[in-house]
Each structure stands twice: as C-alpha cells, then as structure tokens.
C-alpha cells in the first residue's frame, strides 16, 4: 500500500497516519486542501517526497472544493490554496515544488473550463506520485550494488516507504539489498526527539523481516569507532560537506 494515494471511487485522498505507528495502523481520508495542510503541519505525513505527493493531491481537492463557474475564478482559488499548502511546512522542499508543478498545469490557457482543469490536475498528481515510486525503485537497486553480503548498515531517521509514496530513498536501498538475498543487519538510530527511527524505520524493517537492532543516537559513534559498521545510509533535504 502506498503512503499517500488517491481513492478514485470516493474522489478523496488517503494517507497512513504516521503519528500512531507502530502501535496502530490507520488510514485517514481527506476531502479538503485545508485538512491536507493541517495533516502536513501535524506530521500525519512526513518525509519530503510524501509531503510533495500529499500537496499535489491537496491541489486536486482544492479544485473539487471550488465553486468557481469559470476557469479564471478556479485558477484564483487554486493559487490561494497553493499558498495555504505552502505554509503547512515551509522547510519541505518537495511541497513548494509540487504546488508549483500543479499550478503550472492549472494555468495552461488551453484548459478553458473548471472540469478540464480538475481532470488535468488529477492526472498530473497521479503522474507525480508514480514518478516518485519509479525513481525510488531505480535508486534502490542502483544503491544496493554498494552493499555487500554480510554488511552491517547504520541508518538514521526514516527514509523508507513512509517518507515517500512507496519504496523509500536510503532505506529503499536496504530493502533492495534484502530482496537480492544479501544477509544484512541494520543498526537503527532511535532519532530523537520524534523517534522516527524507533517508531517508523524499525516498523518498516520488521514488516519486511530484515534483521535490525534499535540503538540510542549517542551509540552510533561507538559502533562506527569500533568498526562494527560497514556502511552508513541516510537521507536529507540538503547536505553540507
């Protein structure tokens, strides 16, 4: 199941509530872009790619909510909705990118009525989500070539399927290596203060039967210093060298 997805039957967006994992698995349904913005702020969804997909579907919901009778009025409503979504998590780079991408579609002058704009937005949001899955899958198998049989891997935070639409980024590499039959072991930093490692990464590894140990953040340096780590895999919005 994808972390963020569109329910074609109900014409709503659904997301896994990451606040209650690993104790409870719950899908939440969204009918308005305001509710999506609140969910992003409240960390129902987190991870830049997942937030980007949520924002894209939020723009589709904004088009559905609008009572505009012509294309110009709908475009105005969509730009207002985009501003609201952008404020939900200003540091999430994929959020503003996704909103801008959907607005570019909406502003296409060839779309002359609200129904056409709505249909084009839904197509683009679905395309954005599918692209994320495919890019992550390709990255996972490309990165898996860096992992050798018997490696112990240190991972910080959560970069798995929960942080994206599906597969994951850095954690996706671990999933791919496991699928290839490599015997690996993962050291999972708890990741204070929100414990994304302890709550989310550990849960994802457990779901896939990948061996792991949960460690305190402060212990990571010890395991590296004593030579018990072969490779470190992390994800970030920006990396300073």
Steps between C-alpha positions, in 0.01 A plus 500: 500500500622850417556754777296761311245413232186612321177304549336509158172360626456756779688784328702563815862474608609245759817488709652274763492678837867488598437651842351178637749250356623244599219432748211564261465491121239751390401655168363853508279645227517860378239699309641855520836664439477672840484160671800384297695809607417431865608137458836612363549742789394239756738240349232253401726481195871580503794454268545744213385272214187388689419860590540599135252235388256599775521863388439401137184310592409791728492722192263253334275522805515880480368480144217274617414736785485808285161636398656696213291502185781591263868421452629839615317481832619144558860599431468774762366249754784260420768764553345583839496128587862470390601776740321322785672171423842663472464641852436152642872408504725771349814287543370207290656563160268262315190679626559830319629308197183291477269800544688692232481201264122467545445875460695492176252243370202700623628817332513335157287733281384203293292385798190712464258363760516382865431135416796487261728662758391254769560201272843630399597557863402147601697355209806705596477411869476130416796539266704672772427217744583229245825676409605500865444126529697424183789731589525346845492147358780578256704673770451205733641240262778732387600566862471133595814435294693685774390247762687174544377174645550507877509880534383682811328822401443805720184695419373827650142634506252352249550496124281205411163461332342711774715799403410468132207375295652149504838320519699776668836660433791393724292232672380384161860403425489270802170350384647429156815340645282275717290401198822406321564246774785684670535421869502844660446643847377853568583720798209741537561830678196584713509855355400741774287691571218355285645147487452444128760225516349321798139536387514495120825354368493212748137431401581500128794262550286272715231488230763373254671259744832684473723444807563817702592638840368827637775715654515831683612789280805550722611141436548548124850643545601203715394247239689688227812552713519131588469393137158340532346701214578432134285769344286796611185587306304818572271735312483878514339797329839670489850376580790726605851366442 
